Amino acid sequence: MLARVDTITFNGLEVLDVDLQVQLTAGLPNFIIVGLPDKAIAESRERVRSALQSLGLNLPAKRIVINLAPADLLKEGSHFDLPIALSLLAVMGVVLPEQLSAYVVMGELGLDGSVLPVNGVLPAAVKARKRGKGVICPAAQGSEAAWAGVENIVAPSNLTELLNHLKGICLLAKPEAVRAEEKANLLDMADVKGQESAKKALEVAAAGGHNLLMIGPPGSGKSMLAARLPGILPPMSVEEALDTSMIHSVAGELKDSRVSFDRPFRDPHHNASTPALVGGGRKAQPGEISLAHNGVLFLDELPEFNKATLEALRQPLENGSVSISRVNAHTTYPANFQLIAAMNPCRCGHLGDHALECKRAPLCAQEYQAKISGPLLDRIDMQIEVPAVSPWDLANVKQGETSAQIRERVVAARNIQLQRLRKIGETKICTNAGLKGRLLEEIVELDNDAKSLLVMFAEKNKLSARAYHRTLRLARTIADLQNELKVLKLHVAEALSYRRSLPGKV
């Protein structure tokens, strides 16, 4: 007596097919799971036994062998509970094996027979759709499968509902794709008094997806400005939202099975480890930079992060992806994020203020800033100073532009970039920050004055080729915000003003 059920396992975001086979044979009663199962799968024997008993069914007094093929592939996760239970019900004659062959099955079982949520339903459903199969998944995650475009979705809350559906007694309704509500009460840029140049820099960064480093004394408003960035960013497209949601689904962070169109904003503490930030661990899980895919990664107190952790950001910042290699796992996650960072100019934070700076200045500043390497700084398009706000500004400056007003200009600039890229057949890049090689030369047209200024500045300040090209992208974004077809000298001049070296840097 043999039955088979299709299910999956994961290697990062890659969904791998698993052929779950069950066989009942004569012999001493036993329940064996083979095929490199992890501890969670091995424990599924007790969950499945109790769940079936909740239906009034006992396992036959025979030798039960569950094989997870291919046998040399490590299997992890509690989502194998439901496939195991259905395969047992098939060999026991409770359901027809032909009914199960049309589905990819995943779900965890409670002892009372309830079907509990698991990670990774969205990417698994995408894989099932490509194979032309339906999906059986927990009721709480039916919306995820619906976003994948699967036609035949069965999303029961317990085994009784699932059996009634398969027998045609009481059919379950097909789940609908539910969109998460936009975040309400976002912090408004109008709350920030003064700092007009920093607000302008943040608008340019948002419009082109550029990396930004803010340097200033404590209390100058760096974190306050960064916290208001989500309010001026445009929503994600459907493709971007699904790409990001698949990462969050695998990591177990897709809330209420709803796809959000708000761009991610991740702000890990500075004691975050390298695996937490970049990804890794025993199961090669996605890190903060992948969870910030198509969104923003905010690193406050940048020099306080571990130096090796910061250096690990160099490759993802350049390539938009991160490869994680472990003894038992090798996978690649997308990591196309916008880096926003903030730091004090020195450890005491008051470099240049003779009334407040410490006695070790400027040596303490050199030691503090040395934690940020040159190659990492070279990958940050914009480096601006955020000076302290004077008491006069706090008391007398009136409310400035709202986030909604700034967002209109940002959205208009991004639409210009998107239309220009689609016009030349580029479908993967959406912002100027992603321009490279031939595309950069084709899209960024400099007039003679602008070219002379950039070459002269690059020669005088020894800009690397990377910094030179990042300045071109930045100038293109500034021109887009002003709806200019050509990049002019004033655009290049403004772009160069955003590439200041660290204060006190020797």
N, C-alpha and C positions, 0 to 999 in steps of 0.2 A: 504494500500500500504506500503510494508515493504522491505527494502534492508539492506544488511550486508556487511561490509568490514573488513578484518583482518588488525590490526595494532598492535603497541607495546607501552609500556612505560618502564621506567628504574627504578631499585632500585640499585644504584651504577652501577656495571658492569652486574648485573643480568637483563636479558631481559624478561619482563613479557608480555604475550599475552593479547590483548584487543580486544573484539568483539564490533565493532562500528555498532550500529543499528540506522536506520532512519525510521521514520514513518510519513506519511502525513494523516491527518484526517480532517474532516469537522469542522469548527469553525472559530472564529476570527483569522485573520492572525497573526501568532506569530512564533518566532524562539527560541526554548528552547534547551539548552544543559545540560544534567544531568549526574551524575556519578562521582562526586567530581572533576570537572575540575578546573584548576588554572586560573589565570587572562589571561594568553596568549591564552588558549583555549577558554575562554569566548569571547575574542576579535576576535576570528576567524570568527564569524558570519559576521562581516563587511568585512573582507578580502575575504571570500568565496563569499559573495553577489556581491562585486565589480568584482572579477575574473570571475564569471559567466556572469555578464553583459558585460564584455569585449568580450565574445563569442556571444553576442546578445541574451542571455537567461536571463529571469527574474524568480525569485523564484515564485512558485505557491501561489496564495492568499489563503493559507490554514494554518492550525496549524502544524508546523514542530517540531518534537521532536527528538533530537539526544541523544541516550543513550550509555554511555561508560561502558561496562560491563567487569569485575565485578564492581558493583556500590560502593563497600566499599573500593576500591583501589584508592589512590590519583593519579591523572593524571597530568603531567606537560609537557610543551613544545609546540612549535609552529608546530611540525611535524604532528599534527592532522589535519591541514588545508586541505591537499590533500585528505586524506581518507574521510573527511566530504564532500568535493566537489564531489568526485566520487560516494559516496553513494546517494547524492542528484540527480546526473545525472542518476543514476540507477533507482530511483523511478520516475523520470520524463520521463523515456523511451528513453533517449539519448544513453545509453550503456546498454548492457545486463548484468544482475546480475551474470550470470554464468561465464562471462569473468573475473570478479573481484575476484571470489572465489579461483582462483589459485595463488593469489599474497598476499604478505604482503606489505602494502602501507605506505609510510611516505614522508613528504615534506611540506615546507612552501609555501604559495601562496603570490605573489605580487598583487597589485590592478589591474595590467594589464594582469593578468593570467599567469605570469611567475612562474616557480617552483624554489624556492630558497633553498640553502643548509641548512641542519640541522645537529645537533650533533648525533652521535651514529649509523651511517649507517652500519659500519663494524660489530659490535656485533649483530645488528638487522638482517643483512644478514646471519650471521653464524647461528642464531636461525631459520631463514626461511629455510635454507638448511637442517637443522636437521628435520624440519617438512615436507620436500619435497615440498616446495612452491617456487614460484618465488618472485621477488622483483620489486616494482615500487618505484623509488627514483629520486632525482634531477639529472640532467645531469652532474653537476659538481662533483657528488659523485658516478657515475657509476663504477669508478675504484675500490672504496672500496668494493662494492658488488661483483665485479669480483674476488677480492682477497679471498673472503669467499668461492669461489667455487660454487656459485649459477649458475645454467644452464640458467634459464629464467629471464633475467634482462631487464627491460624497464626503460630507463633513459631519460625522456623528459626535454626540457628546458622550455616548456610552456604547457598549457592545450590543445592548438590546436594540437600540435605534438602528445600528448598522445591520444586524441580522434581519430586522423587519423590512429594511430597505431592500436588501438583497433578495428577500423572499417575495417582495412586491406587496407586502401587507400594508406598510405605511411609508410612502416615498418621502425622502428628505428634500427640501427645497434647495435649489442651487444657490450657493453663497454669492453675494455681490461684492465687487471691488469697492472698498470703502476708503475714502481719502481722509487723511488726518486734517483736523481743523488747523488753520494758520494760527501761529502763536499770537495770543492777545497780549496787550500791555507791554509791547517791546519798549525798551528804553529809548528815549528820544534825544536826538542830537541837540535839540533846542535847550536842553538842560545844561549843556556845557557852556560856561561863560568864558569869553575870550578864546584863545587858541585857534584863531581863524586860519592860520597857515597850516596847523596840524589837521584841522577839519578838511581843508582843501586837499591835503596829501592823502587823507583817508578816502576821500571821494575818488581821487585818481586811482588809488589802489583797488577800490571796489569796482571801478569801471573796467579796468583791464586785467583784474585777477593778479595783481603784482604783489610780491612779498614786501613787507614793510617792517622796519625797525625803528621804534621810538625811544629816544634817549633823553632823560631829564631827571631832575631832582624828585625826591619823594613828595607826593601830593600835587604834582603838576597836572594830573589828569590823564595819564597814559592809559591806565586800566579803565578809566571811565570812558575814554574815547573808543577803546577796543570793544567794550561791552555793548556799544551802540552801533557797531558795524553791521550786525544782522539786520538792523532796521533799514539800512540803505542798500542791501543786496537784493537783486531780483530773485524771484522764485526759480526753482529748477524746472527744466523741461521734463516731460514724461520719461524720456530715455535716461536722463541724469538721475531722476528720482528712483527709477527701478534699479539702476546700477548701484546707487548708494544703499538702497534698501536691501539688496542681496547681501551686502557685507554685514549690515546690521542684523539681518536674519540669521546668518551663520554665527554671529557673535552673541545671539540671544538678546539683542537690544531693540528689536522692532516692536514698539509698544502697541498693544491692542490689535496687532495684525493689520495695522493701517499704514499705508504708504504716505510719508510726509513729503511735501514739496518745499518745505523750508530748508535752506542750506544748513548743513551741520555746523555747529560752533563748538569745538572741543577746547577745553582749557585745563589740561592736566597740571597737577602740582609739581613744583620743581624737584621734588624727591622721586619722581617717576623713574623707574628703571628703564634700561634699554629695551628689553622685551615688551614692557608696557607701552612704550612710546612707538617703537618701530614694528613690533609684532614678534611672536615667538612663543616660548614656553614649551612644555612637553607636547602639546597638541598643535603647535605652530598657529596659534590664534592671531587674528588681526589686531594690530595695535592702534594707538590713537591717530596716527597719520592716515591709516586706511579708513578708520571710522569718520575721519574728516574729509574723505574723498568727495570732490565737487563742492567743498565748503571751506571752512576756516579752522586753522589750528593756531590757538593763541598761547604763546609761551611767555608768561609774566616772570620777571626776575631772571632773565635769560642766563646770565653768568652763574647763577646758583645751580643750574642743571649740571649733572655730571658731564665732564668734558667728552668722554667716549660716547655718551648718549647723544650729545649735540653733533658730534662728527658723523654719527650714523645717519643724520638727516641729509648729508650732502648728496648721496646718490638719488634718493627719492625726490629731492627738490629738482634735480636735473632731469630725471627720467619719467617722473610721474607714476612710478611703481616701485615696489620693494620685493626683493627675493629673500625668502627665509629658508635657510638650510639647517636642518637638524639631523641627528643620526637616523631617526625613524620618520622624518618628514622633509620634503622639499617642495615649497610652493611659492607662488607669486601672487601678491595682492595689489590691486590698483591703489595709488596714493597720489592722486592729482589734487593737492590741497594748496590753499593760499596761506602762507606763513605770516602771521602778525606777531611781533615780539616787542617786549618792552624791557628796559633796563635802566638802572641808575648809572651815572657817569663814573662813579667810584663806590667803594664800600660804604663810606659815610653818606654819600649821595649829594654832597654839596660842593663838588669841584668847581672852582672859579668864584665862589662866594667867600671872600676873605673873612667875613664875620662868622661863618659857620663851618668852613672846611676844616678837616683835621690837620694835625701837625705833620703828617706824613705826605701830604699832597706835594707834588703831583705823582710821587712814587706809588702811592696806594692805587691811584687811577690806572697807572700802567700795569700793575700786577692784576688788578680786577679785570681790565679789558683784555688782558692776554688770554683769558679763558675762552674768548671768542676768536677762533682762528681766522686767518685771512681768507682761506678758501671758502669758509662758510659765509663770511661777510660778502664775498664776491657774488654769492648766489642770492643775495637780498637786494632787490631792485632799488628800494628806497630806504634811505637812512636819514632820519630827520631829528632835529632837536626840539624838545617840548619844554620850554622854559617855565619857571614858576609863574603862576598867575598873581598879579598884584592885588592887594586889598581893595584898591580903587576899582579895579575891574569887577571884583566880586560884588562890590556894593552898588556900582552904577551902571554896568553894562546890561543892556536890555536883552530880552530873549532873541536868539538868532534864528536861522533857518531851521525848519523842522526836518526830521528824517524823511518824511513823505516828499518834501520838495527836492531834497538831494537825490532821493531814490528815482524820481522822474528823470533826472539828467543821467544817472547811472544806467537806467534801463534803456534810454535812448542811445547812449554810447555803445552799449552791448549789442543792441539791435543792428547798429551800423556795422560793427565787427562781424556779427553773424551773417548778415546779408552779403558782405564783401567776401567772406570765406566760402559761403555756399555758391556764390557766383562763379568762383574759379574751381569748383568741384571738391573743396575740402570739407569733409563731413565729420571728422574726429575732433578738430580744434574749434573752440567756441570764443576764445578771448585772445587778445594780443599777447598775453603772457606765454602762450603756447607756440608762438611763431618761431620757426627755426629755419636755418639754411636757405634754400631757394625761396620758400614762402616769405621769409623776412625781407629778402632783397626785392621780391616782386611787389610786396604790399607797402613797404616803407620807402616812399619817394622823398628824397631830400633836395631842396634847392641848393644852389651853390653856396650861399651864405651860411645855411644851416650845416652843410657838410664841412665847410672850413672851420666853423666854430667847434664842431665835435672832434675833428681830427686834431686841432690845436690843443683842446682840453685833454684829450686822450694821451697825446704825446707829452704834455707838460706834467700830467698827474700819473703817468705810467699805468693807464687803465689796461687791464687784460682784455683779450678778445671777448671773453664772456661778458665783462662789464660794459664793453663797447656795444655789444648786441643788445644787452638788457636796456641800455640807455635809448637805443633806437626804438625798442618796443614801448618804452615809457613815453617817448615823444609822440609816437603814433597814437597812444591812448589820449594824451593831452589834446592832440589835434581832433580826435573823434569827439571829445567832450565839447569842443568848440565848433563841431560840424565842418571842419576844414578837410578838403580833399588831399591837400599836400601838407607835408610836414615842414613847417617854416622855422626860421632861426629862433623866434621867440619860444616855440614849442621845445626845441632842443635846449635852449637856455633854462627853461623851467625844469626840464627833465634832469639837467646837470645839477640844478640847485638841490635836488632830492638825493644826490649821491655824495653827501658830505662824509668825511672821515670822522671817526669817533673823537670827541673832544678830549684833548690831553694825550692822544695817541702819538707815540713817537715812532 
